[in-house]
Amino acid sequence: MVDFKKLSTQAKGLVEKRGGTDSLKKDAAELSEIAKGKGSLSEKAKAAAAALKDPGSDEPANAAAAAPAADSGPKPDPAAPGALGEDLDADAVERKAERRKARAERKAGRGDPAP
């Protein structure tokens, strides 16, 4: 059986050890900035790990700067032909969107989580 009182006490101890709730809020804001920033997933993970080593740091820019800049190459154009050479005209794009919508509605009707 789970002892919720013990878990609660341990959680409170960890929060206090890291500097209290204000520090926790700063950490959350810092992680949010890192997650929204540029870079690959592994670069963001490394920056987040570095940011969490210093609890409640007021310098989220330093943690985000720890991750190297992402490749700022051109992004694929959704209206351009697909990777397999398929040419999608406006009607095909609309049909595809309708199929996705119908699939999402079927999943919602079955109680499946939305994608």
Residue frames as a rotation matrix with the C-alpha (Angstrom) as fourth column:
MET 1
0.582 0.813 0.000 0.00
0.813 -0.582 0.000 0.00
0.000 0.000 -1.000 0.00
VAL 2
-0.182 -0.626 0.758 1.19
0.591 -0.686 -0.424 3.52
0.786 0.371 0.495 -0.73
ASP 3
0.043 0.096 -0.994 1.85
0.933 -0.360 0.006 5.84
-0.357 -0.928 -0.106 2.21
PHE 4
0.362 0.194 0.912 0.68
0.715 -0.686 -0.138 9.17
0.599 0.702 -0.387 0.82
LYS 5
0.997 -0.029 -0.073 1.64
0.030 -0.716 0.698 11.07
-0.072 -0.698 -0.713 3.95
LYS 6
0.286 -0.955 0.084 5.24
0.406 0.200 0.892 9.88
-0.868 -0.221 0.445 3.59
LEU 7
-0.085 -0.267 0.960 5.26
0.996 -0.042 0.077 10.77
0.019 0.963 0.269 -0.13
SER 8
0.752 0.444 0.488 3.87
0.434 -0.890 0.141 14.22
0.497 0.106 -0.861 0.67
THR 9
0.847 -0.484 -0.219 6.53
0.019 -0.383 0.923 14.79
-0.531 -0.787 -0.316 3.31
GLN 10
-0.028 -0.893 0.450 9.28
0.701 0.303 0.645 13.72
-0.712 0.334 0.618 0.90
ALA 11
0.156 0.156 0.975 7.94
0.913 -0.401 -0.082 15.99
0.378 0.903 -0.205 -1.85
LYS 12
0.965 0.221 0.138 7.80
0.146 -0.897 0.417 18.96
0.216 -0.383 -0.898 0.52
GLY 13
0.554 -0.826 -0.107 11.35
0.204 0.010 0.979 18.22
-0.807 -0.564 0.174 1.62
LEU 14
-0.137 -0.593 0.793 12.60
0.937 0.183 0.298 18.15
-0.322 0.784 0.531 -1.97
VAL 15
0.517 0.383 0.766 10.87
0.642 -0.765 -0.051 21.43
0.566 0.518 -0.641 -2.81
GLU 16
0.985 -0.163 -0.063 12.41
-0.066 -0.678 0.732 23.10
-0.162 -0.716 -0.679 0.25
LYS 17
0.292 -0.931 0.218 15.83
0.498 0.343 0.796 21.60
-0.816 -0.125 0.564 -0.55
ARG 18
-0.175 -0.319 0.931 15.70
0.983 -0.103 0.149 23.17
0.048 0.942 0.332 -4.04
GLY 19
-0.944 -0.320 0.076 14.84
0.313 -0.945 -0.091 26.62
0.101 -0.062 0.993 -2.67
GLY 20
-0.527 0.806 -0.270 11.07
0.065 -0.279 -0.958 26.64
-0.847 -0.523 0.095 -2.13
THR 21
0.257 0.776 0.576 8.13
0.696 0.264 -0.667 27.23
-0.670 0.572 -0.473 -4.41
ASP 22
0.714 -0.047 -0.699 9.52
-0.357 -0.883 -0.306 30.44
-0.602 0.468 -0.647 -5.92
SER 23
-0.377 -0.922 -0.087 12.60
-0.665 0.205 0.718 28.54
-0.645 0.328 -0.690 -7.05
LEU 24
-0.441 0.310 0.842 10.36
0.438 0.893 -0.099 25.80
-0.783 0.325 -0.530 -8.43
LYS 25
0.678 0.729 -0.091 8.40
0.337 -0.418 -0.844 28.35
-0.653 0.542 -0.529 -10.46
LYS 26
0.358 -0.637 -0.682 11.64
-0.748 -0.633 0.199 29.83
-0.559 0.439 -0.703 -11.85
ASP 27
-0.644 -0.591 0.486 12.84
-0.245 0.761 0.600 26.35
-0.725 0.268 -0.635 -12.82
ALA 28
0.005 0.748 0.664 9.55
0.651 0.501 -0.570 25.66
-0.759 0.435 -0.484 -14.60
ALA 29
0.814 0.270 -0.515 9.76
-0.124 -0.785 -0.607 28.95
-0.568 0.558 -0.605 -16.52
GLU 30
-0.078 -0.944 -0.320 13.35
-0.787 -0.138 0.601 28.23
-0.612 0.299 -0.732 -17.46
LEU 31
-0.630 -0.109 0.769 12.47
0.179 0.943 0.280 24.74
-0.755 0.314 -0.575 -18.74
SER 32
0.455 0.869 0.195 9.56
0.501 -0.068 -0.863 26.18
-0.736 0.490 -0.466 -20.69
GLU 33
0.603 -0.309 -0.735 11.86
-0.598 -0.786 -0.159 28.64
-0.529 0.535 -0.659 -22.45
ILE 34
-0.527 -0.837 0.146 14.31
-0.563 0.473 0.678 25.87
-0.637 0.274 -0.721 -23.29
ALA 35
-0.331 0.481 0.812 11.52
0.491 0.823 -0.287 23.67
-0.806 0.304 -0.508 -24.66
LYS 36
0.734 0.674 -0.087 10.22
0.319 -0.456 -0.831 26.49
-0.599 0.582 -0.550 -26.87
GLY 37
0.245 -0.733 -0.634 13.69
-0.592 -0.631 0.501 27.44
-0.768 0.252 -0.589 -28.09
LYS 38
0.657 -0.097 -0.747 15.53
-0.697 0.298 -0.652 26.23
0.286 0.950 0.128 -31.14
GLY 39
-0.443 -0.868 0.223 17.59
-0.895 0.443 -0.050 23.09
-0.055 -0.222 -0.973 -31.25
SER 40
-0.298 0.285 -0.911 17.21
-0.276 0.888 0.368 19.36
0.914 0.362 -0.186 -31.50
LEU 41
0.750 0.661 -0.029 15.54
-0.214 0.283 0.935 17.33
0.626 -0.695 0.354 -28.79
SER 42
0.454 -0.648 -0.612 18.89
0.825 0.564 0.016 16.08
0.335 -0.512 0.791 -27.47
GLU 43
-0.556 -0.651 0.517 20.28
0.424 -0.757 -0.497 19.63
0.715 -0.057 0.697 -27.34
LYS 44
0.059 0.674 0.736 17.22
-0.516 -0.610 0.601 20.80
0.854 -0.415 0.312 -25.41
ALA 45
0.838 0.230 -0.495 17.54
0.221 0.687 0.693 17.85
0.499 -0.690 0.524 -23.01
LYS 46
-0.064 -0.948 -0.313 21.17
0.896 0.083 -0.436 18.74
0.439 -0.308 0.844 -22.33
ALA 47
-0.590 -0.106 0.801 20.27
-0.032 -0.987 -0.155 22.39
0.807 -0.117 0.579 -21.77
ALA 48
0.474 0.838 0.272 17.42
-0.414 -0.061 0.908 21.40
0.777 -0.543 0.318 -19.44
ALA 49
0.634 -0.312 -0.708 19.70
0.651 0.709 0.271 19.11
0.417 -0.632 0.653 -17.43
ALA 50
-0.491 -0.863 0.122 22.25
0.692 -0.471 -0.547 21.90
0.529 -0.184 0.828 -17.10
ALA 51
-0.308 0.456 0.835 19.52
-0.337 -0.873 0.353 24.34
0.890 -0.173 0.423 -16.04
LEU 52
0.717 0.684 -0.135 18.23
-0.152 0.343 0.927 22.00
0.680 -0.644 0.350 -13.33
LYS 53
0.048 -0.777 -0.628 21.66
0.777 0.424 -0.465 21.62
0.628 -0.466 0.624 -11.76
ASP 54
-0.951 -0.310 0.015 21.32
0.247 -0.784 -0.569 25.19
0.188 -0.538 0.822 -10.43
PRO 55
-0.227 0.951 -0.209 17.92
0.974 0.226 -0.031 25.45
0.017 -0.210 -0.978 -8.69
GLY 56
0.577 0.676 -0.459 15.94
0.705 -0.696 -0.138 28.63
-0.412 -0.244 -0.878 -9.25
SER 57
-0.538 -0.843 0.015 18.47
0.713 -0.446 0.542 30.31
-0.450 0.302 0.841 -11.50
ASP 58
0.329 0.637 -0.697 17.44
0.147 -0.764 -0.628 33.74
-0.933 0.104 -0.345 -12.75
GLU 59
-0.244 -0.544 -0.803 19.36
-0.729 -0.443 0.522 33.28
-0.639 0.713 -0.288 -15.98
PRO 60
0.473 0.484 0.736 17.35
0.083 0.807 -0.585 31.13
-0.877 0.338 0.341 -18.40
ALA 61
0.851 -0.185 -0.491 19.22
-0.524 -0.332 -0.784 32.63
-0.018 0.925 -0.380 -21.33
ASN 62
-0.150 -0.981 0.125 22.45
-0.974 0.168 0.151 30.97
-0.170 -0.099 -0.981 -20.17
ALA 63
-0.261 0.116 0.958 20.88
-0.156 0.975 -0.160 27.53
-0.953 -0.191 -0.236 -20.11
ALA 64
0.791 0.581 0.191 19.33
0.124 0.154 -0.980 28.05
-0.599 0.799 0.050 -23.51
ALA 65
0.618 -0.637 -0.461 22.66
-0.785 -0.473 -0.399 29.31
0.037 0.609 -0.793 -24.83
ALA 66
-0.161 -0.689 0.707 24.30
-0.634 0.621 0.460 26.09
-0.756 -0.374 -0.537 -23.65
ALA 67
0.300 0.332 0.894 22.52
0.463 0.769 -0.441 24.30
-0.834 0.546 0.077 -26.48
PRO 68
-0.790 -0.612 -0.031 24.08
0.251 -0.370 0.894 24.93
-0.559 0.699 0.446 -29.88
ALA 69
-0.288 0.682 -0.673 22.00
-0.726 -0.613 -0.311 26.77
-0.624 0.399 0.672 -32.43
ALA 70
0.201 0.474 0.857 19.73
0.234 0.827 -0.512 24.60
-0.951 0.303 0.056 -34.53
ASP 71
-0.765 -0.380 0.520 20.18
0.554 0.023 0.832 24.16
-0.328 0.925 0.193 -38.23
SER 72
-0.141 0.727 -0.672 18.25
-0.073 -0.684 -0.726 27.08
-0.987 -0.054 0.150 -39.65
GLY 73
-0.962 -0.200 0.187 17.93
0.140 0.228 0.963 25.53
-0.235 0.953 -0.192 -43.09
PRO 74
-0.609 0.775 -0.169 14.79
-0.729 -0.462 0.506 25.98
0.314 0.431 0.846 -45.14
LYS 75
-0.500 0.567 0.655 11.67
-0.331 0.574 -0.749 24.34
-0.800 -0.591 -0.099 -43.83
PRO 76
-0.867 0.221 0.447 9.70
0.489 0.557 0.671 22.07
-0.101 0.801 -0.591 -46.17
ASP 77
-0.741 0.649 -0.172 6.78
-0.670 -0.730 0.135 23.76
-0.038 0.215 0.976 -47.87
PRO 78
-0.491 0.590 0.641 3.53
-0.043 0.719 -0.694 21.90
-0.870 -0.368 -0.328 -47.10
ALA 79
0.558 0.739 -0.378 2.13
-0.401 -0.158 -0.902 22.91
-0.726 0.655 0.208 -50.47
ALA 80
-0.174 -0.722 -0.670 5.16
-0.980 0.062 0.187 21.48
-0.094 0.689 -0.719 -52.28
PRO 81
0.416 0.288 -0.863 5.18
-0.493 0.868 0.052 17.93
0.764 0.404 0.503 -53.69
GLY 82
0.892 0.012 0.452 5.70
-0.416 0.414 0.810 15.26
-0.177 -0.910 0.374 -51.05
ALA 83
0.005 -0.970 0.242 8.90
-0.755 0.155 0.637 13.39
-0.656 -0.185 -0.732 -50.40
LEU 84
-0.241 -0.041 0.970 7.69
0.297 0.948 0.114 10.52
-0.924 0.315 -0.216 -52.55
GLY 85
-0.975 -0.217 0.039 7.09
0.113 -0.336 0.935 12.77
-0.190 0.917 0.352 -55.52
GLU 86
-0.227 0.963 0.147 3.35
0.971 0.236 -0.047 13.07
-0.080 0.132 -0.988 -55.02
ASP 87
-0.900 0.018 0.436 1.85
0.104 -0.962 0.254 16.27
0.423 0.274 0.864 -56.34
LEU 88
-0.383 0.784 -0.490 -0.87
0.877 0.142 -0.458 17.53
-0.289 -0.605 -0.742 -54.04
ASP 89
-0.605 0.284 0.744 -3.26
0.264 -0.809 0.525 20.05
0.751 0.514 0.415 -55.49
ALA 90
-0.721 0.335 0.606 -5.72
-0.651 -0.627 -0.429 22.06
0.237 -0.704 0.670 -53.40
ASP 91
0.354 0.911 -0.211 -8.45
-0.779 0.412 0.474 19.42
0.518 -0.003 0.855 -53.78
ALA 92
0.208 -0.354 -0.912 -6.14
0.240 0.922 -0.303 16.64
0.948 -0.156 0.277 -52.63
VAL 93
-0.844 -0.521 0.126 -5.05
0.052 -0.315 -0.948 18.67
0.533 -0.794 0.293 -49.62
GLU 94
-0.367 0.799 0.475 -8.68
-0.903 -0.428 0.023 19.36
0.222 -0.421 0.879 -48.73
ARG 95
0.523 0.543 -0.656 -9.62
-0.419 0.835 0.357 15.67
0.742 0.088 0.664 -49.07
LYS 96
-0.251 -0.718 -0.649 -6.68
0.372 0.548 -0.749 14.71
0.894 -0.430 0.130 -46.90
ALA 97
-0.874 -0.029 0.485 -7.75
-0.372 -0.602 -0.707 17.21
0.312 -0.798 0.515 -44.22
GLU 98
0.111 0.989 0.096 -11.30
-0.925 0.067 0.373 15.84
0.362 -0.130 0.923 -44.32
ARG 99
0.385 -0.027 -0.923 -10.00
0.024 1.000 -0.019 12.27
0.923 -0.014 0.385 -43.87
ARG 100
-0.694 -0.695 -0.186 -7.92
0.252 0.007 -0.968 13.36
0.674 -0.719 0.170 -40.88
LYS 101
-0.624 0.540 0.566 -10.90
-0.754 -0.607 -0.252 15.12
0.208 -0.583 0.785 -39.35
ALA 102
0.425 0.818 -0.387 -13.14
-0.689 0.570 0.448 12.07
0.587 0.076 0.806 -39.86
ARG 103
0.025 -0.513 -0.858 -10.49
0.298 0.823 -0.484 9.81
0.954 -0.243 0.173 -38.35
ALA 104
-0.899 -0.363 0.246 -10.18
-0.077 -0.421 -0.904 12.08
0.432 -0.831 0.351 -35.31
GLU 105
-0.208 0.909 0.360 -13.97
-0.948 -0.278 0.154 12.09
0.240 -0.309 0.920 -34.87
ARG 106
0.479 0.346 -0.807 -14.07
-0.254 0.934 0.249 8.28
0.840 0.086 0.535 -35.03
LYS 107
-0.444 -0.724 -0.528 -11.35
0.393 0.373 -0.841 8.07
0.806 -0.581 0.119 -32.39
ALA 108
-0.835 0.183 0.520 -13.19
-0.497 -0.658 -0.566 10.56
0.238 -0.730 0.640 -30.18
GLY 109
0.185 0.977 -0.107 -16.36
-0.858 0.214 0.466 8.47
0.478 0.006 0.878 -30.53
ARG 110
0.381 -0.123 -0.916 -14.54
0.175 0.983 -0.059 5.34
0.908 -0.138 0.396 -29.35
GLY 111
1.000 -0.028 -0.003 -13.13
-0.003 -0.234 0.972 7.18
-0.028 -0.972 -0.234 -26.37
ASP 112
0.316 -0.945 0.086 -9.57
0.941 0.300 -0.158 7.09
0.124 0.131 0.984 -27.72
PRO 113
0.171 -0.327 -0.929 -7.37
0.407 -0.836 0.369 10.05
-0.898 -0.441 -0.010 -26.87
ALA 114
0.980 0.179 -0.092 -7.10
0.011 -0.504 -0.864 12.65
-0.200 0.845 -0.495 -29.60
PRO 115
0.457 -0.859 0.231 -3.82
0.860 0.360 -0.362 12.66
0.228 0.364 0.903 -31.54
